[in-house]
Amino acid sequence: MINQAKNNFEKQAGPLSSHRLTTLQANLGRLCNLNCNHCHLSASPDSTEVMPWSIMEEIIKVIDNTMINTVDITGGAPELNPNLKRFIDGLHRPELNIMLRSNLVALEEPERAGLAEYLKEKNVKIVASLPCYMEINVNKQRGDETFTKSIVALKKLNSMGYGKDEGPELDLVYNPGGPFLPGSQEELETIYHRELKLQHEIIFNRLLVLTNMPIGRFKEMLSDGGQLNEYLALLQSTYNQATLADLMCRSQISVGWDGIIYDCDFNLALGCPADVEKAHITCFDEEKLINRTIVTGNHCFGCTAGAGSSCSGSLEAGA
């Protein structure tokens, strides 16, 4: 839980409030086929939290009755949820943007045969995590052979039209390999395009640069290495007031596998629901959510450090 008594972020940034609601992020569970060392959810193959169909139905009802235009499906590895296709079928309509956050490796598992083709058929945008364009760095963060499997998955997606002008969007996600801020999103995207094309004949649309959050497994790693306080100090010292207007929590909500509503997936990981009465998808109140006060904590410096960080990448243009 967030300790408001020690909330230095609010002292510096002041209280934050929502000002619109355009995106619903659905976290389908902590179940994952990987144990990535930067995971804020500490997702793993041993996790048992999986969103049931009953909660998915409630989300579909909300989408049917609001002006929300984007559903962002995440996890864990959302591909492992047995009701994923049924969920997307229920959401699917021309005016709604549906995106799936994938670790790529999950798409290559035999149990997921045909899933990529299904996603293409439904025009689902894929936001794929590839924390580096170099094999040694990816395997260090995600485990042996994950880079090779990721490349195989990306080549398959390209062959189906993903990342091409006529196909669905394919974005990649970069995470730093340690306790430091990411570099320029613009510069890293140029390098990713060049290296992936040159080395693997892979193309994609955009690179999204994310800052590692000092929570979950990444926090544990920092603590074990005696680097937590140093990293927290780095985030706070590079606080950027200009990022506040476009923070993702101000225009979206995150719905957990149990239906509880949060301001963002990071607050979900910390078990701190949105500051509204009955913060649950079965009691969805669009007006109250649009006008709610955002629950903040010191981890929020992770989204406001440097060029800023959100589910859609850096918050400062050209950064």
Contacts in CASP RR format, 6 or more apart in sequence:
PFRMAT RR
TARGET T0000
AUTHOR 0000-0000-0000
METHOD contacts of the structure
MODEL  1
MINQAKNNFEKQAGPLSSHRLTTLQANLGRLCNLNCNHCHLSASPDSTEV
MPWSIMEEIIKVIDNTMINTVDITGGAPELNPNLKRFIDGLHRPELNIML
RSNLVALEEPERAGLAEYLKEKNVKIVASLPCYMEINVNKQRGDETFTKS
IVALKKLNSMGYGKDEGPELDLVYNPGGPFLPGSQEELETIYHRELKLQH
EIIFNRLLVLTNMPIGRFKEMLSDGGQLNEYLALLQSTYNQATLADLMCR
SQISVGWDGIIYDCDFNLALGCPADVEKAHITCFDEEKLINRTIVTGNHC
FGCTAGAGSSCSGSLEAGA
1 270 0 8 1.000
1 271 0 8 1.000
1 272 0 8 1.000
2 267 0 8 1.000
2 270 0 8 1.000
2 272 0 8 1.000
2 295 0 8 1.000
2 296 0 8 1.000
2 297 0 8 1.000
2 299 0 8 1.000
3 297 0 8 1.000
4 10 0 8 1.000
4 297 0 8 1.000
6 298 0 8 1.000
7 296 0 8 1.000
7 297 0 8 1.000
7 298 0 8 1.000
8 236 0 8 1.000
8 297 0 8 1.000
8 298 0 8 1.000
8 301 0 8 1.000
9 296 0 8 1.000
9 297 0 8 1.000
9 298 0 8 1.000
9 299 0 8 1.000
9 300 0 8 1.000
9 301 0 8 1.000
9 304 0 8 1.000
10 296 0 8 1.000
10 297 0 8 1.000
12 236 0 8 1.000
12 239 0 8 1.000
13 239 0 8 1.000
13 241 0 8 1.000
13 244 0 8 1.000
13 296 0 8 1.000
13 300 0 8 1.000
13 304 0 8 1.000
15 293 0 8 1.000
15 294 0 8 1.000
15 296 0 8 1.000
16 244 0 8 1.000
16 247 0 8 1.000
16 249 0 8 1.000
16 250 0 8 1.000
16 293 0 8 1.000
16 294 0 8 1.000
16 296 0 8 1.000
17 250 0 8 1.000
17 291 0 8 1.000
17 292 0 8 1.000
17 293 0 8 1.000
17 294 0 8 1.000
18 249 0 8 1.000
18 250 0 8 1.000
18 251 0 8 1.000
18 263 0 8 1.000
18 289 0 8 1.000
18 290 0 8 1.000
18 291 0 8 1.000
18 292 0 8 1.000
18 293 0 8 1.000
18 294 0 8 1.000
19 250 0 8 1.000
19 251 0 8 1.000
19 290 0 8 1.000
20 250 0 8 1.000
20 251 0 8 1.000
20 290 0 8 1.000
21 66 0 8 1.000
21 67 0 8 1.000
21 68 0 8 1.000
21 251 0 8 1.000
21 252 0 8 1.000
21 253 0 8 1.000
21 286 0 8 1.000
21 289 0 8 1.000
21 290 0 8 1.000
22 67 0 8 1.000
22 68 0 8 1.000
22 69 0 8 1.000
22 70 0 8 1.000
22 251 0 8 1.000
22 252 0 8 1.000
23 68 0 8 1.000
23 69 0 8 1.000
23 70 0 8 1.000
23 71 0 8 1.000
23 72 0 8 1.000
23 248 0 8 1.000
23 251 0 8 1.000
23 252 0 8 1.000
23 253 0 8 1.000
24 59 0 8 1.000
24 62 0 8 1.000
24 63 0 8 1.000
24 68 0 8 1.000
24 70 0 8 1.000
24 71 0 8 1.000
24 72 0 8 1.000
24 252 0 8 1.000
24 253 0 8 1.000
24 255 0 8 1.000
25 71 0 8 1.000
25 72 0 8 1.000
25 73 0 8 1.000
25 74 0 8 1.000
25 252 0 8 1.000
25 253 0 8 1.000
25 254 0 8 1.000
25 255 0 8 1.000
25 264 0 8 1.000
25 265 0 8 1.000
25 311 0 8 1.000
26 51 0 8 1.000
26 56 0 8 1.000
26 59 0 8 1.000
26 71 0 8 1.000
26 72 0 8 1.000
26 73 0 8 1.000
26 74 0 8 1.000
26 87 0 8 1.000
26 254 0 8 1.000
26 255 0 8 1.000
26 256 0 8 1.000
27 41 0 8 1.000
27 51 0 8 1.000
27 74 0 8 1.000
27 75 0 8 1.000
27 76 0 8 1.000
27 254 0 8 1.000
27 255 0 8 1.000
27 256 0 8 1.000
27 257 0 8 1.000
27 265 0 8 1.000
27 268 0 8 1.000
28 50 0 8 1.000
28 51 0 8 1.000
28 73 0 8 1.000
28 74 0 8 1.000
28 75 0 8 1.000
28 76 0 8 1.000
28 78 0 8 1.000
28 81 0 8 1.000
28 84 0 8 1.000
28 87 0 8 1.000
28 257 0 8 1.000
29 43 0 8 1.000
29 47 0 8 1.000
29 49 0 8 1.000
29 50 0 8 1.000
29 51 0 8 1.000
29 75 0 8 1.000
29 76 0 8 1.000
29 78 0 8 1.000
29 81 0 8 1.000
29 256 0 8 1.000
29 257 0 8 1.000
30 41 0 8 1.000
30 42 0 8 1.000
30 43 0 8 1.000
30 44 0 8 1.000
30 47 0 8 1.000
30 48 0 8 1.000
30 49 0 8 1.000
30 75 0 8 1.000
30 76 0 8 1.000
30 257 0 8 1.000
31 43 0 8 1.000
31 44 0 8 1.000
31 45 0 8 1.000
31 47 0 8 1.000
31 48 0 8 1.000
31 49 0 8 1.000
31 50 0 8 1.000
31 75 0 8 1.000
31 76 0 8 1.000
31 77 0 8 1.000
31 80 0 8 1.000
31 81 0 8 1.000
32 39 0 8 1.000
32 43 0 8 1.000
32 44 0 8 1.000
32 45 0 8 1.000
32 47 0 8 1.000
32 75 0 8 1.000
32 76 0 8 1.000
32 77 0 8 1.000
32 80 0 8 1.000
32 103 0 8 1.000
32 106 0 8 1.000
33 45 0 8 1.000
33 77 0 8 1.000
33 80 0 8 1.000
33 103 0 8 1.000
33 105 0 8 1.000
33 106 0 8 1.000
33 109 0 8 1.000
34 43 0 8 1.000
34 44 0 8 1.000
34 45 0 8 1.000
34 77 0 8 1.000
34 103 0 8 1.000
34 105 0 8 1.000
34 142 0 8 1.000
34 143 0 8 1.000
34 146 0 8 1.000
35 43 0 8 1.000
35 44 0 8 1.000
35 45 0 8 1.000
35 143 0 8 1.000
35 217 0 8 1.000
36 43 0 8 1.000
36 103 0 8 1.000
36 141 0 8 1.000
36 142 0 8 1.000
36 217 0 8 1.000
37 141 0 8 1.000
37 142 0 8 1.000
37 217 0 8 1.000
37 218 0 8 1.000
37 221 0 8 1.000
38 131 0 8 1.000
38 141 0 8 1.000
38 175 0 8 1.000
38 176 0 8 1.000
38 177 0 8 1.000
38 178 0 8 1.000
38 212 0 8 1.000
38 217 0 8 1.000
38 218 0 8 1.000
38 221 0 8 1.000
39 76 0 8 1.000
39 216 0 8 1.000
39 217 0 8 1.000
39 218 0 8 1.000
40 213 0 8 1.000
40 215 0 8 1.000
40 216 0 8 1.000
40 217 0 8 1.000
40 218 0 8 1.000
40 265 0 8 1.000
40 266 0 8 1.000
40 269 0 8 1.000
41 75 0 8 1.000
41 76 0 8 1.000
41 216 0 8 1.000
41 265 0 8 1.000
41 268 0 8 1.000
41 269 0 8 1.000
42 216 0 8 1.000
42 217 0 8 1.000
42 220 0 8 1.000
42 269 0 8 1.000
43 75 0 8 1.000
43 76 0 8 1.000
43 77 0 8 1.000
47 76 0 8 1.000
49 257 0 8 1.000
49 258 0 8 1.000
50 80 0 8 1.000
50 81 0 8 1.000
50 82 0 8 1.000
50 257 0 8 1.000
51 81 0 8 1.000
51 83 0 8 1.000
51 256 0 8 1.000
51 257 0 8 1.000
51 258 0 8 1.000
51 259 0 8 1.000
52 83 0 8 1.000
52 257 0 8 1.000
53 83 0 8 1.000
53 86 0 8 1.000
53 87 0 8 1.000
55 255 0 8 1.000
55 256 0 8 1.000
55 257 0 8 1.000
55 258 0 8 1.000
55 259 0 8 1.000
55 281 0 8 1.000
56 83 0 8 1.000
56 86 0 8 1.000
56 87 0 8 1.000
58 259 0 8 1.000
58 281 0 8 1.000
58 282 0 8 1.000
58 284 0 8 1.000
59 71 0 8 1.000
59 87 0 8 1.000
59 91 0 8 1.000
59 255 0 8 1.000
59 281 0 8 1.000
60 87 0 8 1.000
60 90 0 8 1.000
60 91 0 8 1.000
62 68 0 8 1.000
62 281 0 8 1.000
62 284 0 8 1.000
63 71 0 8 1.000
63 91 0 8 1.000
63 96 0 8 1.000
66 286 0 8 1.000
69 95 0 8 1.000
69 96 0 8 1.000
69 97 0 8 1.000
70 96 0 8 1.000
70 97 0 8 1.000
70 98 0 8 1.000
70 99 0 8 1.000
70 252 0 8 1.000
71 91 0 8 1.000
71 96 0 8 1.000
71 97 0 8 1.000
71 98 0 8 1.000
71 99 0 8 1.000
72 99 0 8 1.000
72 101 0 8 1.000
72 252 0 8 1.000
72 311 0 8 1.000
73 84 0 8 1.000
73 87 0 8 1.000
73 88 0 8 1.000
73 98 0 8 1.000
73 99 0 8 1.000
73 100 0 8 1.000
73 101 0 8 1.000
74 101 0 8 1.000
74 265 0 8 1.000
75 101 0 8 1.000
77 102 0 8 1.000
77 103 0 8 1.000
77 106 0 8 1.000
78 84 0 8 1.000
78 100 0 8 1.000
78 101 0 8 1.000
78 102 0 8 1.000
79 100 0 8 1.000
79 102 0 8 1.000
79 106 0 8 1.000
79 107 0 8 1.000
79 109 0 8 1.000
79 112 0 8 1.000
79 115 0 8 1.000
80 106 0 8 1.000
81 87 0 8 1.000
84 115 0 8 1.000
85 115 0 8 1.000
85 118 0 8 1.000
88 98 0 8 1.000
88 118 0 8 1.000
88 119 0 8 1.000
88 122 0 8 1.000
88 124 0 8 1.000
89 122 0 8 1.000
91 98 0 8 1.000
92 98 0 8 1.000
92 122 0 8 1.000
97 125 0 8 1.000
98 122 0 8 1.000
98 123 0 8 1.000
98 124 0 8 1.000
98 125 0 8 1.000
99 124 0 8 1.000
99 125 0 8 1.000
99 126 0 8 1.000
99 127 0 8 1.000
100 119 0 8 1.000
100 124 0 8 1.000
100 125 0 8 1.000
100 126 0 8 1.000
100 127 0 8 1.000
101 127 0 8 1.000
101 128 0 8 1.000
101 129 0 8 1.000
101 173 0 8 1.000
102 126 0 8 1.000
102 127 0 8 1.000
102 128 0 8 1.000
102 129 0 8 1.000
102 153 0 8 1.000
103 128 0 8 1.000
103 129 0 8 1.000
103 142 0 8 1.000
103 146 0 8 1.000
103 150 0 8 1.000
104 128 0 8 1.000
104 129 0 8 1.000
104 130 0 8 1.000
104 149 0 8 1.000
104 150 0 8 1.000
104 153 0 8 1.000
104 154 0 8 1.000
105 142 0 8 1.000
105 146 0 8 1.000
105 149 0 8 1.000
105 150 0 8 1.000
105 153 0 8 1.000
106 112 0 8 1.000
107 115 0 8 1.000
107 116 0 8 1.000
107 153 0 8 1.000
107 156 0 8 1.000
107 157 0 8 1.000
108 149 0 8 1.000
108 152 0 8 1.000
108 153 0 8 1.000
116 153 0 8 1.000
116 156 0 8 1.000
116 157 0 8 1.000
116 160 0 8 1.000
117 160 0 8 1.000
119 126 0 8 1.000
119 168 0 8 1.000
120 160 0 8 1.000
120 161 0 8 1.000
120 162 0 8 1.000
120 167 0 8 1.000
120 168 0 8 1.000
123 168 0 8 1.000
124 168 0 8 1.000
125 168 0 8 1.000
125 169 0 8 1.000
125 170 0 8 1.000
125 171 0 8 1.000
126 157 0 8 1.000
126 162 0 8 1.000
126 168 0 8 1.000
126 169 0 8 1.000
126 170 0 8 1.000
126 171 0 8 1.000
127 171 0 8 1.000
127 172 0 8 1.000
127 173 0 8 1.000
127 208 0 8 1.000
128 150 0 8 1.000
128 153 0 8 1.000
128 154 0 8 1.000
128 157 0 8 1.000
128 170 0 8 1.000
128 171 0 8 1.000
128 172 0 8 1.000
128 173 0 8 1.000
128 204 0 8 1.000
129 172 0 8 1.000
129 173 0 8 1.000
129 175 0 8 1.000
130 138 0 8 1.000
130 150 0 8 1.000
130 154 0 8 1.000
130 172 0 8 1.000
130 173 0 8 1.000
130 174 0 8 1.000
130 192 0 8 1.000
131 137 0 8 1.000
131 138 0 8 1.000
131 141 0 8 1.000
131 142 0 8 1.000
131 173 0 8 1.000
131 174 0 8 1.000
131 175 0 8 1.000
131 176 0 8 1.000
131 177 0 8 1.000
132 138 0 8 1.000
132 141 0 8 1.000
132 174 0 8 1.000
132 177 0 8 1.000
133 191 0 8 1.000
133 192 0 8 1.000
133 195 0 8 1.000
133 196 0 8 1.000
133 199 0 8 1.000
134 195 0 8 1.000
135 147 0 8 1.000
135 148 0 8 1.000
137 177 0 8 1.000
138 146 0 8 1.000
138 147 0 8 1.000
138 150 0 8 1.000
139 145 0 8 1.000
139 146 0 8 1.000
139 147 0 8 1.000
140 177 0 8 1.000
141 175 0 8 1.000
141 177 0 8 1.000
151 200 0 8 1.000
151 202 0 8 1.000
154 170 0 8 1.000
154 196 0 8 1.000
154 200 0 8 1.000
154 202 0 8 1.000
154 204 0 8 1.000
155 200 0 8 1.000
155 201 0 8 1.000
155 202 0 8 1.000
157 163 0 8 1.000
157 170 0 8 1.000
158 164 0 8 1.000
158 170 0 8 1.000
158 201 0 8 1.000
158 202 0 8 1.000
158 203 0 8 1.000
161 167 0 8 1.000
161 168 0 8 1.000
162 168 0 8 1.000
162 169 0 8 1.000
162 170 0 8 1.000
163 169 0 8 1.000
163 170 0 8 1.000
163 203 0 8 1.000
163 204 0 8 1.000
163 205 0 8 1.000
164 203 0 8 1.000
169 205 0 8 1.000
169 206 0 8 1.000
170 204 0 8 1.000
170 205 0 8 1.000
171 204 0 8 1.000
171 205 0 8 1.000
171 206 0 8 1.000
171 207 0 8 1.000
171 208 0 8 1.000
172 192 0 8 1.000
172 204 0 8 1.000
172 206 0 8 1.000
172 207 0 8 1.000
172 208 0 8 1.000
173 207 0 8 1.000
173 208 0 8 1.000
173 209 0 8 1.000
173 210 0 8 1.000
173 313 0 8 1.000
174 182 0 8 1.000
174 188 0 8 1.000
174 192 0 8 1.000
174 207 0 8 1.000
174 208 0 8 1.000
174 209 0 8 1.000
174 210 0 8 1.000
175 182 0 8 1.000
175 210 0 8 1.000
175 212 0 8 1.000
176 182 0 8 1.000
176 183 0 8 1.000
176 211 0 8 1.000
176 212 0 8 1.000
177 212 0 8 1.000
178 212 0 8 1.000
179 212 0 8 1.000
179 222 0 8 1.000
179 227 0 8 1.000
179 230 0 8 1.000
179 231 0 8 1.000
179 234 0 8 1.000
180 234 0 8 1.000
181 211 0 8 1.000
181 234 0 8 1.000
181 238 0 8 1.000
181 305 0 8 1.000
181 306 0 8 1.000
182 188 0 8 1.000
182 209 0 8 1.000
182 210 0 8 1.000
182 211 0 8 1.000
182 307 0 8 1.000
182 309 0 8 1.000
182 314 0 8 1.000
183 209 0 8 1.000
183 307 0 8 1.000
184 209 0 8 1.000
184 307 0 8 1.000
184 318 0 8 1.000
184 319 0 8 1.000
185 207 0 8 1.000
185 208 0 8 1.000
185 209 0 8 1.000
185 307 0 8 1.000
185 313 0 8 1.000
185 314 0 8 1.000
185 318 0 8 1.000
185 319 0 8 1.000
186 318 0 8 1.000
186 319 0 8 1.000
188 207 0 8 1.000
188 209 0 8 1.000
189 206 0 8 1.000
189 207 0 8 1.000
192 204 0 8 1.000
192 207 0 8 1.000
193 203 0 8 1.000
193 204 0 8 1.000
193 207 0 8 1.000
196 202 0 8 1.000
196 203 0 8 1.000
196 204 0 8 1.000
197 203 0 8 1.000
208 311 0 8 1.000
208 312 0 8 1.000
208 313 0 8 1.000
208 314 0 8 1.000
209 307 0 8 1.000
209 309 0 8 1.000
209 313 0 8 1.000
209 314 0 8 1.000
210 309 0 8 1.000
210 310 0 8 1.000
210 313 0 8 1.000
211 235 0 8 1.000
211 302 0 8 1.000
211 303 0 8 1.000
211 305 0 8 1.000
211 308 0 8 1.000
211 309 0 8 1.000
212 218 0 8 1.000
213 219 0 8 1.000
213 266 0 8 1.000
213 269 0 8 1.000
213 299 0 8 1.000
213 302 0 8 1.000
214 222 0 8 1.000
214 228 0 8 1.000
214 231 0 8 1.000
214 232 0 8 1.000
214 235 0 8 1.000
214 298 0 8 1.000
214 299 0 8 1.000
214 302 0 8 1.000
215 266 0 8 1.000
215 269 0 8 1.000
215 270 0 8 1.000
215 299 0 8 1.000
216 269 0 8 1.000
219 228 0 8 1.000
222 228 0 8 1.000
222 231 0 8 1.000
232 298 0 8 1.000
232 301 0 8 1.000
234 305 0 8 1.000
235 301 0 8 1.000
235 302 0 8 1.000
235 305 0 8 1.000
236 298 0 8 1.000
236 301 0 8 1.000
236 305 0 8 1.000
238 305 0 8 1.000
238 306 0 8 1.000
239 301 0 8 1.000
239 304 0 8 1.000
239 305 0 8 1.000
239 306 0 8 1.000
240 304 0 8 1.000
240 305 0 8 1.000
240 306 0 8 1.000
240 307 0 8 1.000
240 308 0 8 1.000
240 316 0 8 1.000
241 304 0 8 1.000
242 315 0 8 1.000
242 316 0 8 1.000
243 303 0 8 1.000
243 304 0 8 1.000
243 306 0 8 1.000
243 307 0 8 1.000
243 308 0 8 1.000
243 315 0 8 1.000
243 316 0 8 1.000
244 304 0 8 1.000
246 310 0 8 1.000
246 315 0 8 1.000
247 294 0 8 1.000
247 303 0 8 1.000
247 304 0 8 1.000
247 310 0 8 1.000
247 315 0 8 1.000
248 264 0 8 1.000
248 303 0 8 1.000
248 310 0 8 1.000
248 311 0 8 1.000
248 312 0 8 1.000
249 263 0 8 1.000
249 264 0 8 1.000
249 267 0 8 1.000
249 294 0 8 1.000
249 303 0 8 1.000
250 294 0 8 1.000
252 264 0 8 1.000
252 311 0 8 1.000
253 261 0 8 1.000
253 262 0 8 1.000
253 263 0 8 1.000
253 274 0 8 1.000
253 289 0 8 1.000
254 261 0 8 1.000
254 262 0 8 1.000
254 263 0 8 1.000
254 264 0 8 1.000
254 265 0 8 1.000
254 267 0 8 1.000
254 268 0 8 1.000
255 261 0 8 1.000
255 262 0 8 1.000
255 281 0 8 1.000
256 262 0 8 1.000
256 268 0 8 1.000
259 280 0 8 1.000
259 281 0 8 1.000
259 282 0 8 1.000
260 268 0 8 1.000
260 273 0 8 1.000
260 279 0 8 1.000
260 280 0 8 1.000
260 281 0 8 1.000
261 273 0 8 1.000
261 274 0 8 1.000
261 276 0 8 1.000
261 279 0 8 1.000
261 280 0 8 1.000
261 281 0 8 1.000
261 284 0 8 1.000
261 289 0 8 1.000
262 268 0 8 1.000
262 271 0 8 1.000
262 272 0 8 1.000
262 273 0 8 1.000
262 274 0 8 1.000
262 279 0 8 1.000
263 274 0 8 1.000
263 292 0 8 1.000
263 294 0 8 1.000
263 295 0 8 1.000
265 311 0 8 1.000
266 299 0 8 1.000
266 303 0 8 1.000
267 273 0 8 1.000
267 274 0 8 1.000
267 295 0 8 1.000
270 299 0 8 1.000
272 295 0 8 1.000
273 279 0 8 1.000
273 295 0 8 1.000
274 289 0 8 1.000
274 292 0 8 1.000
274 295 0 8 1.000
275 292 0 8 1.000
275 293 0 8 1.000
275 294 0 8 1.000
275 295 0 8 1.000
276 285 0 8 1.000
276 288 0 8 1.000
276 289 0 8 1.000
276 292 0 8 1.000
277 283 0 8 1.000
277 285 0 8 1.000
277 288 0 8 1.000
278 285 0 8 1.000
302 308 0 8 1.000
302 309 0 8 1.000
303 309 0 8 1.000
303 310 0 8 1.000
303 315 0 8 1.000
306 316 0 8 1.000
306 319 0 8 1.000
307 314 0 8 1.000
307 315 0 8 1.000
307 316 0 8 1.000
307 319 0 8 1.000
308 314 0 8 1.000
308 315 0 8 1.000
308 316 0 8 1.000
308 319 0 8 1.000
309 315 0 8 1.000
END
